[in-house]
Amino acid sequence: MTMSPEFRDYLLDQLEPFGPVAAKRMFGGGGLFRDGTMFGLIADDVLFLKVDEKNQADFEDRGM
């Protein structure tokens, strides 16, 4: 599981309108955090967003 600096920087640039987001290395990949809450995982330069029963349908409706 890896996170390249180029992909990390790309994601942070894309997420800039969302507010201050930080990427922290974790287990060879990375986690995305906003206001101290982890909302995404980067593994092998793929972004995975955390989903729960409250927002799962929103993601599925968008084909994610």
C-alpha positions as CSV (number, residue, x, y, z in Angstrom):
1,M,0.0,0.0,0.0
2,T,1.6,3.3,-1.1
3,M,0.8,7.0,-1.5
4,S,2.9,8.9,-4.0
5,P,3.6,12.6,-3.2
6,E,2.2,13.5,-6.6
7,F,-1.1,11.8,-6.0
8,R,-1.3,13.2,-2.5
9,D,-0.7,16.8,-3.8
10,Y,-3.3,16.2,-6.5
11,L,-5.9,15.2,-4.0
12,L,-5.2,18.0,-1.7
13,D,-5.5,20.5,-4.6
14,Q,-8.8,19.0,-5.6
15,L,-10.1,19.0,-2.1
16,E,-9.1,22.6,-1.4
17,P,-12.7,24.0,-1.8
18,F,-13.8,21.5,1.0
19,G,-11.6,23.4,3.5
20,P,-8.3,22.6,5.2
21,V,-7.5,18.9,4.5
22,A,-4.3,17.1,5.7
23,A,-2.8,13.9,4.4
24,K,-0.9,11.9,6.9
25,R,1.1,8.7,6.2
26,M,-0.4,5.6,7.6
27,F,0.8,2.0,7.1
28,G,2.6,2.9,3.9
29,G,-0.5,4.7,2.5
30,G,-2.2,7.7,3.9
31,G,-5.3,9.1,5.6
32,L,-7.1,12.3,4.7
33,F,-8.2,14.4,7.7
34,R,-10.4,17.5,8.1
35,D,-10.9,19.0,11.6
36,G,-9.2,16.0,13.1
37,T,-11.6,13.5,11.5
38,M,-10.4,10.9,9.1
39,F,-12.7,10.7,6.1
40,G,-10.6,9.0,3.4
41,L,-7.8,6.5,2.9
42,I,-5.2,6.5,0.1
43,A,-3.9,3.1,-0.9
44,D,-1.8,2.4,-4.0
45,D,-2.7,5.9,-5.2
46,V,-6.5,5.2,-5.0
47,L,-8.8,7.3,-2.8
48,F,-11.3,5.4,-0.7
49,L,-13.9,7.5,1.2
50,K,-15.3,6.4,4.5
51,V,-19.0,5.4,4.2
52,D,-21.5,4.6,6.9
53,E,-25.2,3.8,6.9
54,K,-26.1,7.5,6.9
55,N,-24.3,8.4,3.7
56,Q,-24.0,5.0,1.8
57,A,-27.1,5.7,-0.3
58,D,-25.7,9.1,-1.4
59,F,-22.5,7.4,-2.7
60,E,-24.5,4.5,-4.4
61,D,-26.8,7.0,-6.1
62,R,-23.8,8.6,-7.7
63,G,-22.4,5.2,-8.9
64,M,-19.6,5.1,-6.3
